[in-house]
Amino acid sequence: MNEVILRVSEGLSQDVGAGRARLDAETRLKLGVSPGDVIEIEGGRITGAIVWRARPVDEGRGIIRIDNLTRKNARVGIGDKVIIRRAEPKVAERVVIAPAISQSQRIQFGHGIESLVKRGLLKRPVNAGDTIVIPGIALFGNSLPFGVVKSEPKGIVLIGEETKISVKEEPIKEEMLKLPQVSYEDIGGLHEEIMKIREMIELPLKHPELFERLGIDPPKGVLLYGPPGTGKTLIARAVAYESGASFFTINGPEIMSKFYGQSEENLRKTFEEAEKNSPSVIFIDEIDAIAPKREEVHGEVERRVVSQLLTLMDGLKGRGKVIVIGATNREDSLDPALRRPGRFDREIEIGVPDRNGRREILQIHTRGMPLAEDVKLEELADVTHGFVGADMAALAREAAMSALRRYLPEIDLDKPIPTEILSKMIVTMKDFKEAMKSIEPSALREVLVEIPKVRWDDVGGLHEMKQRLVEAVEWPLKNPEAFKKMGIRPPKGILLYGPPGTGKTLLAKAVATEGNANFLSIKGPEIFSKWVGESEKAIRELFKKAKQAAPSIVFLDELDALAPKRGSYDGSRVTETVVNQLLTSIDGLEQLSDLVIIGATNRPDIIDPSLLRPGRFDELLLVGPPDKEAREEIFKI
């Protein structure tokens, strides 16, 4: 029988739980299999999978892409070698499955569960001892894993129409249960970041001899930073799990104690445990809570804890056997001594996902969901600017809750829910649209952000103005590739000026709605604070948030109050430093094509002239009083 040895690589997110193995054309030819056939995968044990075509980039690489469940069923990890053979499975006469959850939990299945399982597993290969998930069967929103207790005949079998399915309610024995936790396929939109982290963490843990040969010390620590909800903790768990290392978590604030020296003792204990159980990963969540800048803290405890952490990280003697991962969303407040090579060797930003990342994350969170035909994840990814992974998870959950509300009138909550109702429950695009109303991007919650609901039709008159704004703002946001191809740099800022009440703010809102962008609005006078440096900090924060939630429009209303001419009056120097900060913030947007600044004022004559040069506010548009036709239009609206 033909057999091929291939290296295991992570599966694609759309294949998770489906029992697929992606093989390139050369391997399929050697084995004599076509897409849809069944193969046998032999690692630590034997399991089966359905053949699918590999992606073009994987042709000739000698790899097999299988998801975390298939890897666990074959008892292999990423990078291991497996033997692949063509399988000739028989159709199973009988298959017994049981939920793969802890012994303390009990699940009561309703009538008709067997037909639901058969429908989900039809034409799937299974082997006794495998762990599987069944589409449409979930527990608390997550897919519910089942263990295959036994099959008749033995070996790899196919589930067919004639197969008798038995579902036990008693959970499978713990020792039979080696369930995957978080794997790389559960993380969407962070491929590059994961690759960087894997080369720094998995290589030293699995192959320290590589570093010995090169005569270098492997990295001791990685700092993950980025807005809340982007997946920093999830990445750390996946890395520990996939590399087979012991995982120790230190939650920043939890190690603090009121007793003298106890906080440092807690830290030392964790590091000692990790060294005993090496290879291991120590994950310090919210590291800014235990390692703030020493010159900025008043308590003695915090200073001692920082010093203890520094000495512990310097004393990680074992070559690459203990690696520290820190996570924070306030990297600037960390003590600088921690951020040098030798302690945290590399800092990796886990940022807000782009459009493709959002689509991947949505695919992951809607895996076990019965989606209607009209649900288009591409469309949802287009309109969820600034959403991080946690927001996308909340969106999927909220859409499911919205669907549930539709079916609640048909359900008697005191009785088991009939299978007919369960099988007809689906989540539609309308549910997702409904969920969008109640979920906003977490990266922008503390900034005044609104997606205004103002269309061009709501603005009377001003036709020429609308057209110029469409060209200057909407086109670059919607088609950045076209501008890149033509070598044109779109305007960075637009200043709308004119008498009060002519519709400057309304125009800015209409631009944000039509361009599908996040809208960050700030009124000139609101920025000023009585504390020195606070006003400038507010501007820096605003631009930082806008970059994270791009594409976005920053709207500066009453710009004359925010940036008057420097040296023109005898007030405080605060306004001068604010103007300087604004100038540098706008100049720092060189690389960003999906961020536009719109200013509005009725006194352009008192605005600092350095703001009005090309490269800052490139276009100055006069929004004048309406003429007769425009007045008629305004009355109609």
C-alpha positions as CSV (number, residue, x, y, z in Angstrom):
1,M,0.0,0.0,0.0
2,N,1.3,3.5,-0.9
3,E,2.2,5.7,2.0
4,V,3.7,9.2,2.2
5,I,5.4,10.9,5.1
6,L,4.4,14.6,5.6
7,R,5.0,17.4,8.1
8,V,1.9,18.6,10.1
9,S,0.9,22.2,9.7
10,E,-2.0,24.1,11.2
11,G,-5.4,23.8,9.6
12,L,-7.4,26.7,8.0
13,S,-10.0,28.3,10.2
14,Q,-12.9,27.2,8.0
15,D,-11.8,23.5,8.3
16,V,-12.0,23.4,12.1
17,G,-14.1,20.5,13.4
18,A,-14.9,19.3,9.8
19,G,-12.4,16.4,9.8
20,R,-10.6,17.6,6.7
21,A,-7.0,17.1,5.6
22,R,-5.6,19.4,2.9
23,L,-3.1,17.7,0.5
24,D,-1.3,19.0,-2.5
25,A,-1.7,17.6,-6.0
26,E,1.6,15.6,-5.9
27,T,0.6,13.8,-2.7
28,R,-2.9,13.0,-3.9
29,L,-1.4,11.5,-7.1
30,K,1.1,9.3,-5.1
31,L,-1.7,8.0,-2.8
32,G,-4.2,7.7,-5.7
33,V,-6.9,9.8,-3.9
34,S,-9.2,12.6,-4.9
35,P,-10.9,15.3,-2.9
36,G,-13.7,13.7,-0.9
37,D,-11.8,10.4,-0.4
38,V,-10.8,9.2,3.1
39,I,-7.1,8.9,4.3
40,E,-5.6,7.3,7.4
41,I,-3.3,9.6,9.4
42,E,-0.8,7.8,11.7
43,G,1.1,9.6,14.4
44,G,0.9,8.6,18.0
45,R,-2.3,6.8,17.1
46,I,-4.4,6.3,13.9
47,T,-7.3,8.6,12.8
48,G,-9.1,9.3,9.6
49,A,-9.8,12.5,7.6
50,I,-11.5,13.6,4.4
51,V,-9.1,14.8,1.6
52,W,-9.4,18.4,0.4
53,R,-7.3,20.4,-2.0
54,A,-4.4,22.3,-0.6
55,R,-4.1,26.1,-1.2
56,P,-1.9,27.0,-4.2
57,V,0.9,28.4,-1.9
58,D,1.2,25.0,-0.2
59,E,1.9,23.0,-3.4
60,G,5.1,21.0,-3.2
61,R,5.9,21.9,0.4
62,G,5.4,18.4,1.7
63,I,2.9,19.4,4.4
64,I,-0.6,18.3,5.5
65,R,-2.9,20.9,7.0
66,I,-5.1,19.4,9.7
67,D,-7.0,21.1,12.5
68,N,-6.4,20.8,16.3
69,L,-8.9,18.0,16.8
70,T,-7.4,15.8,14.1
71,R,-3.9,16.5,15.4
72,K,-5.0,15.5,18.9
73,N,-6.8,12.4,17.5
74,A,-3.5,11.4,15.8
75,R,-1.5,12.5,18.9
76,V,0.8,14.8,16.9
77,G,1.7,18.5,17.1
78,I,2.6,21.2,14.5
79,G,5.9,20.3,12.9
80,D,5.7,16.6,13.6
81,K,5.9,14.0,10.9
82,V,2.9,11.7,10.1
83,I,2.4,8.7,7.8
84,I,-0.5,9.1,5.3
85,R,-2.2,6.1,3.6
86,R,-5.4,5.8,1.5
87,A,-8.2,4.3,3.6
88,E,-11.0,2.0,2.5
89,P,-13.5,2.6,5.4
90,K,-16.6,0.5,5.7
91,V,-20.0,2.1,6.6
92,A,-20.5,1.7,10.3
93,E,-23.4,-0.5,11.6
94,R,-23.3,1.2,15.0
95,V,-21.5,4.1,16.7
96,V,-21.6,5.1,20.3
97,I,-20.7,8.6,21.3
98,A,-20.6,10.5,24.7
99,P,-20.1,14.2,25.6
100,A,-16.4,14.9,26.2
101,I,-16.8,17.2,29.3
102,S,-15.8,16.9,32.9
103,Q,-17.4,14.1,35.0
104,S,-19.0,16.7,37.3
105,Q,-21.2,18.0,34.5
106,R,-24.4,16.4,33.2
107,I,-26.3,17.1,30.0
108,Q,-29.8,16.1,29.2
109,F,-30.4,15.6,25.5
110,G,-33.9,16.1,24.1
111,H,-35.8,13.6,22.0
112,G,-34.4,13.3,18.4
113,I,-30.7,14.0,19.3
114,E,-29.6,10.9,17.3
115,S,-31.0,12.2,14.0
116,L,-29.3,15.6,14.7
117,V,-26.0,13.9,15.3
118,K,-26.4,11.6,12.2
119,R,-27.1,14.6,10.0
120,G,-24.0,16.4,11.3
121,L,-21.7,13.5,10.9
122,L,-23.0,12.0,7.6
123,K,-20.1,10.7,5.4
124,R,-17.5,11.6,8.1
125,P,-14.8,9.0,9.0
126,V,-14.5,8.2,12.7
127,N,-12.5,5.9,14.9
128,A,-13.1,4.7,18.5
129,G,-11.1,7.1,20.8
130,D,-11.5,10.1,18.4
131,T,-12.8,13.5,19.7
132,I,-15.3,15.2,17.3
133,V,-17.6,18.2,17.2
134,I,-21.0,18.1,15.6
135,P,-22.4,21.1,13.7
136,G,-25.4,22.7,15.4
137,I,-24.8,21.1,18.8
138,A,-23.3,23.7,21.2
139,L,-22.9,24.3,25.0
140,F,-23.0,27.9,26.2
141,G,-22.2,29.1,22.7
142,N,-19.2,26.9,22.2
143,S,-19.2,23.7,20.2
144,L,-19.7,20.7,22.4
145,P,-17.0,18.0,21.9
146,F,-18.0,14.3,21.8
147,G,-15.8,11.2,22.2
148,V,-16.4,8.2,20.0
149,V,-16.7,5.4,22.6
150,K,-17.0,2.5,20.2
151,S,-17.8,1.6,16.6
152,E,-18.9,-1.6,14.9
153,P,-16.9,-2.8,12.9
154,K,-13.7,-1.6,14.5
155,G,-11.2,0.7,12.9
156,I,-11.9,3.8,10.7
157,V,-15.6,3.7,9.7
158,L,-17.9,6.1,7.8
159,I,-21.2,7.3,9.2
160,G,-23.9,6.4,6.7
161,E,-27.7,6.6,6.4
162,E,-28.0,3.1,7.8
163,T,-25.7,3.7,10.8
164,K,-27.4,3.4,14.2
165,I,-26.2,6.2,16.5
166,S,-26.3,5.9,20.3
167,V,-25.7,9.1,22.3
168,K,-24.9,8.6,26.0
169,E,-25.6,11.3,28.5
170,E,-22.9,10.3,30.9
171,P,-19.6,12.1,30.1
172,I,-16.7,10.1,28.7
173,K,-14.0,9.0,31.2
174,E,-11.4,11.7,31.9
175,E,-8.4,9.5,31.0
176,M,-9.9,8.9,27.5
177,L,-10.3,12.6,27.2
178,K,-7.3,14.6,25.9
179,L,-9.1,17.6,24.7
180,P,-7.4,20.4,22.8
181,Q,-7.8,23.8,24.4
182,V,-6.9,26.9,22.5
183,S,-5.0,26.3,19.2
184,Y,-3.7,28.5,16.5
185,E,-6.9,27.9,14.4
186,D,-8.9,29.6,17.1
187,I,-7.1,32.9,16.5
188,G,-8.1,34.9,13.5
189,G,-6.4,37.7,11.7
190,L,-3.0,37.6,13.5
191,H,-0.9,35.3,11.2
192,E,2.2,37.5,11.1
193,E,2.2,38.2,14.9
194,I,1.7,34.4,15.6
195,M,4.6,33.6,13.3
196,K,6.9,36.0,15.1
197,I,5.9,34.7,18.5
198,R,6.3,31.0,17.4
199,E,9.8,31.5,16.1
200,M,10.7,33.2,19.4
201,I,9.0,30.7,21.8
202,E,8.4,27.3,20.1
203,L,11.9,27.0,18.6
204,P,13.8,27.5,21.9
205,L,11.4,25.2,23.7
206,K,11.4,22.4,21.1
207,H,14.9,22.7,19.7
208,P,17.3,24.5,22.1
209,E,20.2,22.8,20.2
210,L,19.7,25.2,17.3
211,F,20.6,28.1,19.6
212,E,23.5,26.2,21.1
213,R,24.9,25.6,17.6
214,L,24.7,29.3,16.8
215,G,26.2,30.2,20.1
216,I,23.4,32.5,21.2
217,D,21.0,32.6,24.1
218,P,17.4,32.0,23.2
219,P,15.0,34.9,24.0
220,K,13.8,35.0,27.5
221,G,10.7,37.1,27.2
222,V,8.1,38.6,24.8
223,L,5.9,41.6,25.5
224,L,2.6,41.7,23.8
225,Y,0.9,45.1,23.8
226,G,-2.2,46.5,22.1
227,P,-5.7,47.6,22.8
228,P,-7.9,45.4,25.1
229,G,-9.7,42.5,23.4
230,T,-7.2,41.9,20.5
231,G,-6.2,38.4,21.7
232,K,-3.1,38.8,23.7
233,T,-4.1,36.3,26.4
234,L,-5.5,33.9,23.8
235,I,-2.2,33.9,21.8
236,A,-0.2,33.1,25.0
237,R,-2.5,30.1,25.8
238,A,-2.3,28.8,22.2
239,V,1.5,29.1,22.2
240,A,1.8,27.2,25.5
241,Y,-0.7,24.5,24.4
242,E,0.8,24.0,20.9
243,S,4.3,23.8,22.2
244,G,3.4,21.3,24.9
245,A,4.8,23.5,27.6
246,S,3.5,23.9,31.2
247,F,1.6,27.2,31.5
248,F,1.7,29.4,34.6
249,T,-0.4,32.6,34.8
250,I,0.3,35.6,37.0
251,N,-2.5,38.1,37.0
252,G,-0.9,41.4,37.7
253,P,-2.9,42.7,40.7
254,E,-3.4,39.3,42.3
255,I,0.1,38.8,43.5
256,M,0.0,42.0,45.6
257,S,-0.3,41.3,49.4
258,K,-0.7,43.5,52.4
259,F,2.0,41.6,54.3
260,Y,5.6,42.7,54.0
261,G,7.6,40.7,51.4
262,Q,4.6,38.5,50.5
263,S,4.2,39.9,47.0
264,E,7.8,39.2,46.1
265,E,7.5,35.7,47.6
266,N,4.4,35.0,45.4
267,L,6.5,36.0,42.3
268,R,9.4,33.8,43.3
269,K,7.2,30.8,43.9
270,T,5.7,31.0,40.4
271,F,9.2,31.2,38.8
272,E,10.5,28.3,40.9
273,E,7.5,26.2,39.9
274,A,8.0,27.0,36.3
275,E,11.7,26.0,36.4
276,K,10.8,22.7,38.1
277,N,8.2,21.9,35.4
278,S,10.2,23.2,32.4
279,P,9.8,23.6,29.5
280,S,7.3,26.2,30.6
281,V,5.7,29.5,29.8
282,I,5.0,32.1,32.4
283,F,2.3,34.5,31.3
284,I,2.0,37.8,33.2
285,D,-1.3,39.5,32.4
286,E,-1.7,43.2,33.1
287,I,2.0,43.5,33.7
288,D,1.7,47.2,34.0
289,A,0.0,46.6,37.4
290,I,3.1,45.0,38.9
291,A,5.9,46.7,37.0
292,P,5.0,50.4,36.7
293,K,7.7,53.0,36.3
294,R,9.5,53.2,39.7
295,E,10.0,56.9,39.6
296,E,6.2,57.4,39.2
297,V,5.0,55.2,42.0
298,H,4.7,56.3,45.6
299,G,4.4,52.9,47.4
300,E,7.5,51.0,48.4
301,V,5.8,47.6,47.6
302,E,5.5,48.4,43.9
303,R,9.2,49.3,43.7
304,R,10.3,46.1,45.4
305,V,8.1,44.0,43.2
306,V,9.6,45.6,40.0
307,S,13.1,44.9,41.4
308,Q,12.2,41.3,42.2
309,L,10.8,40.8,38.7
310,L,13.9,42.2,37.1
311,T,16.2,39.9,39.1
312,L,14.0,36.8,38.4
313,M,14.1,37.5,34.7
314,D,17.8,37.9,34.8
315,G,18.2,34.6,36.6
316,L,16.4,32.4,34.1
317,K,19.4,30.1,33.8
318,G,18.0,27.2,31.8
319,R,18.6,27.7,28.1
320,G,15.2,28.6,26.7
321,K,13.4,26.3,29.1
322,V,11.3,29.0,30.8
323,I,9.9,31.9,28.7
324,V,8.1,34.8,30.0
325,I,5.2,36.4,28.1
326,G,3.9,39.8,29.3
327,A,0.7,41.4,28.2
328,T,-0.4,45.0,28.6
329,N,-2.5,47.7,27.0
330,R,-0.4,50.4,28.6
331,E,3.1,49.7,27.4
332,D,4.3,53.3,28.1
333,S,3.7,52.9,31.8
334,L,6.1,49.9,32.2
335,D,9.4,50.3,33.9
336,P,12.0,50.9,31.2
337,A,14.5,48.4,32.8
338,L,12.1,45.6,31.9
339,R,11.9,46.6,28.2
340,R,15.6,46.0,27.4
341,P,16.9,42.9,25.5
342,G,17.7,40.1,27.9
343,R,14.5,40.6,29.7
344,F,11.7,41.3,27.2
345,D,13.7,40.7,24.0
346,R,11.0,41.5,21.6
347,E,7.9,43.6,21.8
348,I,5.0,42.6,19.5
349,E,2.0,44.8,18.8
350,I,-1.3,42.9,18.7
351,G,-3.3,45.6,16.9
352,V,-6.9,46.1,15.7
353,P,-7.6,43.5,12.9
354,D,-8.0,44.7,9.3
355,R,-10.9,43.7,7.1
356,N,-9.6,40.2,6.3
357,G,-8.8,39.6,10.0
358,R,-12.3,40.6,11.0
359,R,-13.7,38.1,8.4
360,E,-11.5,35.3,9.8
361,I,-12.5,36.1,13.4
362,L,-16.2,36.1,12.4
363,Q,-15.8,32.7,10.7
364,I,-14.2,31.3,13.9
365,H,-17.1,32.6,16.1
366,T,-19.8,31.5,13.8
367,R,-18.4,28.0,13.2
368,G,-21.0,26.2,15.3
369,M,-23.9,28.6,14.4
370,P,-26.7,27.6,12.1
371,L,-26.4,30.6,9.7
372,A,-29.1,31.5,7.2
373,E,-28.3,31.8,3.4
374,D,-28.4,35.6,3.5
375,V,-25.6,36.0,6.1
376,K,-22.6,37.5,4.3
377,L,-19.6,37.6,6.6
378,E,-17.7,39.7,4.0
379,E,-20.3,42.5,4.3
380,L,-20.2,42.3,8.1
381,A,-16.4,42.6,8.0
382,D,-16.7,45.7,5.8
383,V,-18.8,47.6,8.3
384,T,-17.1,46.6,11.6
385,H,-14.2,49.1,11.5
386,G,-12.3,49.3,14.7
387,F,-13.7,46.1,16.1
388,V,-11.3,43.8,17.9
389,G,-11.6,40.1,18.4
390,A,-13.6,40.5,21.6
391,D,-16.1,42.8,19.9
392,M,-16.5,40.3,17.1
393,A,-17.2,37.6,19.6
394,A,-19.8,39.8,21.3
395,L,-21.4,40.6,17.9
396,A,-21.8,36.9,17.1
397,R,-23.2,36.2,20.6
398,E,-25.6,39.2,20.4
399,A,-26.8,38.0,16.9
400,A,-27.5,34.6,18.4
401,M,-29.4,36.1,21.3
402,S,-31.4,38.2,18.8
403,A,-32.3,35.0,16.9
404,L,-33.3,33.3,20.2
405,R,-35.7,36.1,21.0
406,R,-37.6,35.3,17.8
407,Y,-38.1,31.7,18.8
408,L,-38.8,32.2,22.6
409,P,-42.7,32.6,22.1
410,E,-42.7,29.0,20.7
411,I,-40.7,27.5,23.6
412,D,-42.1,26.2,26.9
413,L,-39.1,26.7,29.2
414,D,-40.4,24.2,31.8
415,K,-40.2,21.3,29.3
416,P,-37.4,19.8,27.2
417,I,-37.1,21.8,23.9
418,P,-38.4,19.7,21.0
419,T,-35.9,18.8,18.2
420,E,-38.1,20.3,15.5
421,I,-37.7,23.8,17.1
422,L,-34.0,23.3,17.6
423,S,-33.4,22.2,14.0
424,K,-35.3,25.2,12.5
425,M,-33.4,27.8,14.6
426,I,-31.2,29.9,12.4
427,V,-29.3,33.2,12.7
428,T,-30.1,35.6,9.9
429,M,-28.4,38.8,8.5
430,K,-31.2,40.8,10.2
431,D,-30.0,39.4,13.6
432,F,-26.5,40.6,12.9
433,K,-27.7,44.1,11.8
434,E,-29.8,44.2,15.1
435,A,-26.7,43.2,17.1
436,M,-24.6,45.9,15.4
437,K,-26.8,48.6,17.0
438,S,-25.9,47.5,20.5
439,I,-22.1,46.8,20.0
440,E,-19.6,49.5,19.5
441,P,-15.8,49.1,19.1
442,S,-14.2,48.8,22.5
443,A,-11.1,50.7,21.3
444,L,-13.2,53.8,21.0
445,R,-15.4,53.6,24.0
446,E,-13.7,56.3,26.0
447,V,-13.5,58.7,23.0
448,L,-16.7,60.4,21.9
449,V,-17.4,58.3,18.9
450,E,-20.5,58.1,16.9
451,I,-21.4,56.8,13.5
452,P,-23.8,59.5,12.5
453,K,-26.9,58.5,10.6
454,V,-26.8,61.5,8.2
455,R,-27.0,60.8,4.5
456,W,-26.2,63.2,1.6
457,D,-30.0,63.4,1.0
458,D,-30.4,65.0,4.4
459,V,-28.2,67.9,3.4
460,G,-30.1,70.5,1.4
461,G,-28.2,72.4,-1.4
462,L,-24.4,72.5,-1.2
463,H,-24.0,70.2,-4.3
464,E,-20.6,71.4,-5.3
465,M,-19.4,71.1,-1.7
466,K,-20.8,67.5,-1.5
467,Q,-19.0,66.5,-4.7
468,R,-15.7,67.9,-3.5
469,L,-16.0,66.1,-0.2
470,V,-16.9,62.8,-1.9
471,E,-13.7,63.2,-4.1
472,A,-11.5,64.2,-1.2
473,V,-12.7,61.9,1.6
474,E,-15.0,59.1,0.4
475,W,-12.9,58.0,-2.7
476,P,-9.6,57.6,-0.8
477,L,-11.3,55.7,2.0
478,K,-13.2,53.4,-0.3
479,N,-10.6,52.9,-3.1
480,P,-7.1,53.4,-1.6
481,E,-5.7,51.0,-4.3
482,A,-6.8,53.3,-7.1
483,F,-4.9,56.3,-5.5
484,K,-1.8,54.2,-5.0
485,K,-1.9,53.0,-8.6
486,M,-2.1,56.5,-9.9
487,G,0.6,57.8,-7.5
488,I,-1.8,60.4,-6.0
489,R,-1.7,61.3,-2.3
490,P,-5.2,62.1,-1.1
491,P,-5.7,65.2,1.0
492,K,-4.9,64.8,4.6
493,G,-7.1,67.5,6.0
494,I,-10.1,69.6,4.9
495,L,-11.2,72.8,6.5
496,L,-14.8,73.9,6.2
497,Y,-15.3,77.5,6.9
498,G,-18.3,79.9,6.6
499,P,-20.9,81.7,8.7
500,P,-22.6,79.8,11.6
501,G,-25.6,77.5,10.7
502,T,-24.6,76.9,7.1
503,G,-24.2,73.1,7.6
504,K,-20.5,72.5,8.2
505,T,-20.9,70.0,11.0
506,L,-23.8,68.3,9.1
507,L,-21.6,67.9,6.0
508,A,-18.8,66.3,8.2
509,K,-21.3,63.8,9.6
510,A,-22.7,62.9,6.2
511,V,-19.1,62.2,4.9
512,A,-18.5,59.8,7.9
513,T,-21.8,57.9,7.2
514,E,-21.3,57.6,3.4
515,G,-17.7,56.7,3.7
516,N,-18.4,53.9,6.3
517,A,-15.9,55.4,8.7
518,N,-15.7,55.8,12.4
519,F,-16.4,59.4,13.4
520,L,-14.4,60.9,16.2
521,S,-15.6,64.4,17.1
522,I,-13.9,66.9,19.4
523,K,-15.0,70.4,20.2
524,G,-12.2,73.0,20.4
525,P,-12.8,74.4,23.9
526,E,-13.4,70.9,25.4
527,I,-9.7,70.0,25.1
528,F,-8.3,72.5,27.5
529,S,-7.5,71.5,31.0
530,K,-6.2,73.3,34.1
531,W,-3.4,70.7,34.4
532,V,-0.2,71.3,32.5
533,G,0.3,68.8,29.6
534,E,-3.3,67.4,29.9
535,S,-4.6,69.2,26.8
536,E,-1.7,68.0,24.6
537,K,-2.1,64.5,26.0
538,A,-5.9,64.5,25.0
539,I,-4.9,65.4,21.4
540,R,-2.3,62.6,21.3
541,E,-4.8,60.1,22.7
542,L,-7.4,61.2,20.1
543,F,-5.1,60.6,17.2
544,K,-3.8,57.3,18.6
545,K,-7.4,56.0,18.9
546,A,-8.3,57.2,15.4
547,K,-5.3,55.3,14.0
548,Q,-6.4,52.1,15.9
549,A,-10.0,52.4,14.6
550,A,-9.1,53.4,11.0
551,P,-10.7,54.1,8.6
552,S,-11.8,57.1,10.6
553,I,-12.6,60.7,10.3
554,V,-11.4,63.1,13.1
555,F,-13.7,66.1,13.2
556,L,-12.3,69.2,15.0
557,D,-15.2,71.6,15.6
558,E,-14.6,75.2,16.5
559,L,-11.0,74.9,15.3
560,D,-10.3,78.6,15.9
561,A,-10.7,78.0,19.7
562,L,-8.3,75.0,19.5
563,A,-5.6,76.5,17.3
564,P,-5.5,80.3,17.3
565,K,-2.5,82.2,15.9
566,R,0.5,81.8,18.1
567,G,1.9,85.0,19.7
568,S,-1.2,86.9,18.7
569,Y,-2.6,87.6,22.2
570,D,-1.5,87.8,25.8
571,G,-3.3,84.7,27.2
572,S,-1.7,81.6,28.7
573,R,0.9,79.6,26.8
574,V,-1.3,76.5,26.8
575,T,-2.9,77.3,23.5
576,E,0.6,77.6,21.9
577,T,1.6,74.1,23.1
578,V,-1.7,72.7,22.0
579,V,-1.2,74.2,18.5
580,N,2.3,72.7,18.4
581,Q,0.9,69.3,19.4
582,L,-1.8,69.5,16.8
583,L,0.8,70.3,14.1
584,T,3.0,67.4,15.0
585,S,0.1,65.0,15.3
586,I,-1.2,65.9,11.8
587,D,2.4,65.7,10.4
588,G,2.8,62.2,11.9
589,L,0.0,60.8,9.7
590,E,2.3,60.4,6.7
591,Q,1.8,56.6,6.3
592,L,-2.0,56.6,6.9
593,S,-4.3,56.6,3.9
594,D,-7.4,55.8,5.9
595,L,-7.5,58.7,8.3
596,V,-8.9,62.1,7.4
597,I,-9.1,65.3,9.5
598,I,-12.0,67.7,8.9
599,G,-11.9,71.1,10.7
600,A,-14.8,73.5,11.0
601,T,-14.7,77.2,11.9
602,N,-16.5,80.5,11.3
603,R,-13.2,82.5,11.9
604,P,-10.6,81.2,9.5
605,D,-8.7,84.5,9.9
606,I,-7.6,83.8,13.5
607,I,-6.4,80.2,12.9
608,D,-2.7,79.6,13.1
609,P,-1.4,79.9,9.5
610,S,1.0,76.9,9.8
611,L,-2.2,74.7,10.0
612,L,-3.5,76.0,6.8
613,R,-0.6,74.9,4.6
614,P,-0.8,72.0,2.1
615,G,0.1,68.7,3.9
616,R,-2.0,69.7,6.9
617,F,-5.3,71.2,5.9
618,D,-4.9,70.7,2.1
619,E,-8.3,72.0,1.1
620,L,-10.2,75.0,2.4
621,L,-13.9,74.9,1.4
622,L,-16.2,77.8,1.9
623,V,-19.7,76.7,3.1
624,G,-21.7,79.8,2.3
625,P,-25.3,80.8,2.9
626,P,-27.8,78.9,0.7
627,D,-29.2,80.4,-2.5
628,K,-32.8,80.2,-3.6
629,E,-32.7,76.6,-4.9
630,A,-30.9,75.4,-1.8
631,R,-33.4,77.1,0.5
632,E,-36.2,75.3,-1.3
633,E,-34.4,72.0,-0.8
634,I,-33.8,72.7,2.9
635,F,-37.6,73.4,3.3
636,K,-38.4,70.1,1.6
637,I,-36.2,68.2,3.9
